[in-house]
Amino acid sequence: MRSQKAQGEAAQQAVEGAQWQFYPTPSIGFEQVDANPADPNYPSFGDKNVTTVRLQQPLWTGGRLTAGLDRAQAGVLASQATLEGTRQDLAVRVVQIYADWYGALLKRQALDKSLKAHQTLRAQILRRIANGVSPQSDLTLLVGRQQQTEADLSAAQAQEQSALQRLGQLLGRPVQAPALAGAMGAPPSLPASVQDLLEQAQAQSPSVIKLQAQARMAEAEVAERQADLSPEVYVRAERQYGNYSVPNSAPINRYFLGFSSRFGAGLSSLSQVGGAQARFEAALADIDSSRVSLGEQIQADHAQALAGQTRLLALQASLGSADDLARAWSHQFIAGRKTWLDVMNEVREQAQLETQIADAKASQLLLAWRLAIVGKGLDLALAAAPIPALALDSGAAAHGEETALRIPLYAENPDDAI
């Protein structure tokens, strides 16, 4: 972000420099002659030193100065779009890590629940073995399933901690799981019409805006190269101190109206015009390509999000049925109508469904936020669906004071945001 801001400041300075090109150009020349006494152009009785102060003002440049200013102003737009694109990319990265943490959190909770269920069943089967109504193999089966659940739980905990560390590194401050969990909010709602979102995305997309600015810069370069084929008309005023022919003469004022050319070597100016025109056409093609890629991304994410909603509802319905079956089969096992393997399989199915739901919720959160950020822009996305603020110690922030961070994307001070 600091690099992009520095580039933006450089672009602003380039605009200021282009504006100064419309002003007169001052210059000072100093010459000292040591000529042969027989040289009639430099008689021995004349002054040996001559100082000339000049002020030259361009009157007409064929559009070169205006094109240079247009190019510099387009550079500012390109730098601003680059900065906004960097903000969006960082925001999407934060959302990705946040979704990874959220999915790992839900998985850990589901596996915790499954582990407790295994512990309850372990106590039950130990009593049955002690009473001689269940074989030792039932305990062996349970221990194997319990160990597998513990291994899965350990992996989920590692994923959760890894996501927290990556999120803290990206935000530049430590992130605590309890505070992060307490700050969770609903993701943005999916737009009803993908076409409206696509039009909005193409209108505000930093990548498209940057390419448009670069096309404008290329167009200005074409105008600059074409201006090189035209003469530059200028007026110049100068004041000369000293005279090689007349000693101790008074300062002399002169005024000139003239023109100069910038043709370059051979036909190089024509080649430069052709090259600039080709770069302009390439920039226009890049804009079209970027719009197509953006449209494909938004349509794919929107379709995946809609399918994910349907899948999530189906998984939640299946989990409800699995809960009912687990309770029913536990009673039927006691009554002798179901085997211990049936009970264990139902517990495993519950855990599998809950971990699938965790993945589905994390995926929906990521898709919803990515569509909102890419489609509406970062600021509008946060304004439409803000995530509750969470106070974090921003010791790594520039001002070293506590800031309110909208997990996972937003800080009250824009300079501190991601």
matplotlib code that plots the C-alpha trace (Angstrom):
import matplotlib.pyplot as plt

x = [0.0, 2.8, 4.4, 1.2, 0.7, 4.2, 3.5, 0.3, 2.3, 4.8, 1.9, 0.6, 4.1, 4.1, 0.9, 2.4, 5.5, 3.3, 1.4, 4.7, 5.5, 3.0, 5.1, 8.2, 11.5, 14.3, 18.0, 21.3, 24.4, 27.9, 30.8, 34.4, 36.4, 40.1, 40.4, 43.3, 44.0, 43.7, 40.1, 37.8, 34.8, 36.5, 38.7, 41.2, 39.6, 36.2, 34.9, 36.2, 33.1, 29.4, 26.4, 23.0, 19.7, 16.9, 13.2, 11.4, 7.7, 6.1, 3.1, 2.1, 3.4, 1.0, -0.8, 2.4, 2.0, -1.7, -1.1, 1.6, -0.8, -3.5, -0.9, 0.1, -3.5, -4.3, -1.3, -2.9, -6.1, -4.1, -2.2, -5.5, -7.0, -3.9, -4.2, -7.9, -7.1, -4.5, -7.1, -9.6, -7.0, -6.0, -9.6, -10.3, -7.2, -8.5, -11.9, -10.3, -8.3, -11.3, -13.4, -10.7, -10.7, -14.5, -14.7, -12.1, -13.9, -17.2, -15.4, -13.7, -17.1, -18.6, -15.8, -15.9, -19.5, -18.8, -16.0, -18.3, -20.8, -18.1, -17.2, -20.9, -21.1, -17.8, -19.3, -22.4, -20.6, -18.3, -21.3, -22.8, -19.5, -19.3, -22.9, -22.0, -24.5, -22.0, -18.8, -15.3, -15.2, -17.8, -15.4, -12.6, -14.8, -15.6, -12.0, -10.9, -13.6, -12.8, -9.1, -10.0, -12.2, -9.5, -7.1, -9.6, -10.1, -6.4, -6.2, -9.1, -7.5, -4.3, -6.2, -7.9, -4.6, -2.9, -5.7, -5.5, -1.8, -2.1, -4.9, -2.8, 0.2, -2.0, -3.7, -0.4, -1.8, -2.6, -6.1, -7.7, -10.3, -12.8, -13.0, -13.1, -15.9, -17.8, -17.5, -19.0, -21.9, -24.0, -22.3, -23.8, -26.9, -26.6, -27.9, -31.1, -29.8, -26.3, -26.6, -27.0, -24.0, -21.9, -22.7, -21.8, -18.6, -17.5, -18.2, -16.1, -13.6, -10.1, -8.6, -10.9, -10.4, -6.6, -6.7, -8.9, -6.4, -3.5, -5.4, -5.8, -2.1, -1.4, -3.8, -2.0, 1.3, 0.0, -0.9, 2.6, 4.3, 2.1, 3.0, 6.6, 5.9, 4.7, 7.0, 7.0, 6.4, 7.9, 8.8, 12.1, 13.4, 17.0, 19.3, 23.0, 25.7, 29.0, 30.0, 32.8, 33.0, 32.3, 34.1, 32.1, 28.8, 25.4, 23.2, 21.4, 17.7, 16.6, 13.2, 12.8, 9.8, 10.7, 10.0, 11.9, 11.3, 11.5, 11.6, 14.3, 16.7, 15.5, 11.9, 12.0, 9.2, 6.8, 7.9, 7.2, 3.7, 3.0, 4.3, 2.2, -0.9, -0.3, 0.1, -3.2, -5.0, -3.5, -4.7, -8.2, -8.1, -6.9, -10.0, -12.3, -10.4, -10.5, -14.3, -14.8, -12.7, -14.5, -17.8, -16.8, -15.6, -18.8, -21.1, -19.1, -19.1, -22.8, -23.8, -21.6, -23.1, -26.7, -25.8, -24.1, -27.3, -29.3, -26.6, -26.4, -30.2, -30.1, -27.2, -29.0, -32.1, -30.1, -28.5, -31.9, -32.9, -29.6, -30.1, -33.6, -32.1, -29.3, -31.7, -34.0, -31.2, -29.8, -33.1, -33.4, -29.9, -30.9, -34.0, -31.9, -33.2, -30.0, -26.4, -23.6, -22.1, -25.3, -25.1, -21.5, -22.1, -24.9, -22.6, -20.0, -22.6, -23.6, -20.1, -19.5, -22.7, -21.7, -18.2, -19.7, -22.0, -19.0, -17.3, -20.4, -20.9, -17.3, -17.6, -20.8, -19.2, -16.3, -18.4, -20.8, -18.1, -16.0, -19.1, -19.8, -16.2, -15.6, -19.1, -19.8, -16.3, -14.8, -16.3, -19.9, -19.7, -18.8, -21.5, -24.2, -23.3, -20.9, -19.4, -19.7, -16.7, -14.1, -11.6, -8.1, -4.8, -3.2, 0.3, 1.7, -0.4, 1.1, -0.4, 0.1, -3.3, -6.4, -8.6, -12.0, -11.5, -14.5, -13.6, -12.3, -12.0, -12.4, -10.6, -12.0, -8.8, -8.5, -4.7, -5.0, -7.5, -5.8]
y = [0.0, 2.4, 1.7, 2.4, 5.7, 6.8, 6.0, 8.1, 11.0, 10.7, 10.8, 14.0, 15.5, 14.5, 16.5, 19.5, 19.2, 18.9, 22.1, 24.0, 23.2, 25.8, 28.5, 30.4, 28.6, 30.8, 30.1, 31.8, 31.4, 32.5, 32.4, 33.4, 33.7, 33.3, 34.0, 34.7, 38.5, 38.3, 36.9, 39.8, 38.4, 38.7, 41.8, 42.2, 45.4, 43.7, 42.1, 38.7, 37.6, 37.6, 36.6, 36.1, 35.8, 34.3, 33.7, 31.5, 31.0, 28.4, 29.8, 26.6, 23.1, 21.2, 19.9, 18.4, 20.2, 19.5, 15.8, 15.7, 17.1, 14.6, 11.8, 12.9, 13.2, 9.7, 8.5, 9.8, 7.9, 4.8, 5.1, 5.6, 2.6, 0.6, 1.6, 0.7, -2.6, -3.4, -2.6, -5.0, -7.7, -7.4, -7.4, -10.6, -12.2, -11.3, -12.7, -15.9, -16.4, -15.4, -18.0, -20.6, -19.8, -19.8, -23.2, -24.7, -23.3, -24.9, -28.2, -28.1, -27.5, -30.4, -32.8, -31.7, -32.6, -35.9, -36.7, -36.1, -38.4, -41.1, -40.6, -41.1, -44.2, -45.5, -45.3, -47.0, -49.9, -50.4, -50.9, -53.4, -55.3, -55.4, -56.8, -59.4, -58.1, -56.7, -58.2, -56.7, -56.1, -53.3, -51.4, -52.0, -50.5, -47.5, -46.9, -46.9, -44.4, -42.2, -42.1, -41.1, -38.3, -37.1, -37.0, -35.0, -32.7, -32.1, -31.3, -28.8, -27.1, -26.7, -25.2, -22.8, -21.6, -21.4, -19.2, -16.9, -16.5, -15.7, -13.2, -11.5, -11.2, -9.7, -7.2, -6.4, -7.1, -10.2, -11.6, -13.6, -16.3, -15.4, -11.8, -12.8, -15.3, -12.6, -10.2, -12.5, -11.1, -12.2, -12.1, -9.8, -11.1, -12.3, -10.0, -11.1, -10.1, -11.0, -8.7, -5.6, -6.7, -7.2, -3.8, -2.2, -4.2, -3.2, 0.5, 0.5, -2.3, -1.0, -3.2, -1.9, 1.7, 1.3, -0.1, 2.8, 5.2, 3.4, 3.6, 7.3, 7.6, 5.7, 8.0, 11.0, 9.5, 9.2, 13.0, 13.7, 11.8, 13.4, 16.8, 16.1, 16.2, 19.9, 22.9, 24.5, 28.3, 30.3, 33.8, 34.5, 37.5, 37.8, 40.3, 40.3, 41.6, 42.2, 42.4, 40.7, 43.7, 46.7, 47.0, 48.1, 48.3, 48.6, 45.6, 44.8, 43.5, 41.3, 39.7, 36.7, 35.0, 31.6, 28.0, 24.8, 21.2, 17.9, 15.4, 13.2, 11.0, 10.0, 8.8, 7.9, 10.2, 8.4, 5.1, 6.5, 7.5, 4.1, 2.4, 4.7, 4.0, 0.2, 0.6, 2.5, -0.2, -2.9, -0.9, -0.9, -4.6, -5.1, -3.3, -5.6, -8.7, -7.4, -6.9, -10.4, -11.9, -9.9, -11.0, -14.7, -14.4, -12.8, -15.2, -18.2, -17.0, -16.1, -19.5, -21.3, -19.2, -20.0, -23.7, -23.5, -22.2, -25.1, -27.6, -26.0, -26.3, -29.9, -30.7, -29.0, -31.0, -34.2, -33.3, -32.9, -36.4, -37.9, -36.5, -38.1, -41.4, -41.3, -41.0, -43.7, -46.1, -45.7, -46.8, -49.7, -50.9, -51.2, -53.0, -55.4, -54.2, -52.4, -53.4, -51.4, -50.9, -49.2, -46.8, -46.0, -45.4, -43.0, -41.0, -40.8, -39.7, -36.9, -35.6, -35.9, -33.9, -31.2, -30.9, -30.6, -27.9, -26.1, -26.2, -25.0, -22.1, -21.0, -21.2, -19.2, -16.5, -16.3, -16.1, -13.6, -11.2, -11.7, -10.9, -7.8, -6.5, -7.2, -6.2, -3.1, -2.0, -2.4, 0.8, 0.2, -3.5, -2.6, 0.1, -2.3, -5.2, -4.1, -6.7, -5.7, -3.8, -5.4, -3.4, -4.8, -3.6, -2.1, -1.8, -2.4, 0.3, 3.6, 5.7, 3.1, 3.5, 1.3, 1.2, -0.3, -3.0, -4.3, -8.0, -9.0, -6.0, -2.5, 0.0, 3.4, 5.0, 4.2, 4.2, 1.4, -0.7, -3.8]
z = [0.0, 0.8, -2.5, -4.4, -2.4, -3.4, -7.0, -6.7, -5.3, -8.2, -10.7, -9.1, -9.4, -13.1, -13.6, -12.0, -14.2, -17.3, -16.3, -15.9, -19.5, -20.6, -18.8, -20.2, -20.0, -18.5, -19.2, -18.6, -20.8, -20.0, -22.5, -22.4, -25.6, -26.3, -30.0, -32.3, -32.4, -36.2, -36.0, -37.2, -35.4, -32.0, -32.0, -29.2, -27.9, -27.3, -24.1, -23.3, -21.3, -22.5, -20.4, -22.0, -20.1, -22.1, -21.6, -24.3, -24.4, -26.7, -28.7, -30.6, -30.3, -32.4, -29.3, -27.7, -24.4, -24.1, -24.9, -22.3, -19.7, -20.7, -20.4, -16.9, -15.7, -17.1, -15.1, -11.9, -12.7, -13.4, -10.0, -8.2, -9.9, -9.0, -5.3, -5.3, -7.0, -4.3, -1.6, -3.2, -3.7, 0.0, 1.0, -0.9, 0.7, 4.1, 3.3, 2.0, 5.3, 7.3, 5.5, 6.1, 9.8, 10.0, 8.3, 10.6, 13.6, 12.6, 11.9, 15.3, 17.0, 15.0, 15.9, 19.5, 19.5, 17.8, 20.3, 23.2, 21.6, 21.4, 25.0, 26.0, 23.9, 25.4, 28.9, 27.6, 25.9, 28.9, 31.1, 28.6, 28.4, 32.2, 32.3, 29.6, 27.0, 24.5, 23.1, 23.5, 19.7, 20.1, 22.3, 19.8, 17.1, 19.2, 20.2, 16.5, 15.6, 18.6, 17.7, 14.1, 15.5, 17.7, 14.7, 12.7, 15.6, 15.9, 12.2, 12.5, 15.4, 13.5, 10.5, 12.8, 14.4, 11.1, 9.7, 12.8, 12.4, 8.7, 9.4, 12.0, 9.7, 7.0, 9.3, 11.1, 14.5, 16.6, 16.2, 19.0, 18.2, 21.0, 19.8, 16.2, 16.8, 18.7, 15.8, 13.2, 11.2, 8.3, 4.8, 2.2, 0.5, -3.1, -5.8, -7.5, -11.0, -12.0, -15.0, -12.7, -10.6, -13.8, -15.1, -11.7, -11.6, -15.0, -14.2, -11.0, -11.5, -10.7, -13.3, -16.1, -14.9, -14.9, -18.4, -19.5, -18.1, -19.8, -23.0, -22.5, -21.8, -25.1, -27.0, -25.5, -26.6, -30.2, -30.1, -28.7, -31.5, -34.1, -32.7, -33.3, -37.0, -36.7, -36.1, -32.7, -32.8, -30.0, -28.9, -27.1, -25.2, -24.2, -22.6, -23.4, -21.0, -22.7, -26.4, -28.2, -30.7, -28.4, -25.1, -22.0, -24.0, -22.3, -22.0, -25.2, -25.4, -28.3, -29.2, -31.5, -33.2, -34.6, -35.1, -34.6, -35.7, -33.8, -36.8, -35.3, -37.2, -40.7, -40.6, -36.9, -36.1, -38.4, -36.9, -33.4, -34.5, -35.8, -32.6, -30.4, -32.4, -32.1, -28.3, -28.2, -30.1, -27.8, -24.8, -26.1, -26.7, -23.1, -21.9, -23.7, -22.5, -18.9, -19.1, -20.5, -17.7, -15.1, -16.4, -16.4, -12.8, -11.6, -13.4, -12.2, -8.6, -8.7, -10.1, -7.6, -4.8, -5.8, -6.1, -2.7, -1.1, -2.4, -1.3, 2.2, 2.7, 1.6, 4.0, 6.9, 6.1, 6.0, 9.4, 11.0, 9.7, 10.9, 14.4, 14.5, 13.3, 15.8, 18.7, 17.3, 16.5, 20.0, 21.5, 18.9, 19.8, 23.4, 22.3, 20.2, 16.8, 15.7, 15.9, 17.5, 14.1, 13.0, 16.0, 15.3, 11.6, 12.4, 14.7, 12.0, 9.4, 11.8, 12.0, 8.3, 7.6, 10.1, 8.6, 5.1, 6.4, 7.8, 4.4, 2.7, 5.1, 4.7, 0.9, 0.9, 3.1, 0.7, -2.4, -1.0, 0.1, -3.1, -5.2, -3.1, -3.2, -6.9, -8.0, -5.9, -4.8, -1.3, 0.3, -1.1, -0.1, 3.5, 3.6, 2.4, 4.7, 7.5, 9.7, 13.4, 14.7, 16.8, 18.9, 18.3, 19.6, 16.5, 17.9, 14.4, 12.9, 11.9, 14.7, 17.4, 18.9, 19.3, 16.2, 15.4, 12.8, 10.9, 10.7, 8.3, 6.1, 7.4, 9.7, 10.7, 9.4, 5.6, 5.9, 8.5, 6.5, 5.3]

ax = plt.figure().add_subplot(projection="3d")
ax.plot(x, y, z, "-o")
ax.set_aspect("equal")
plt.show()
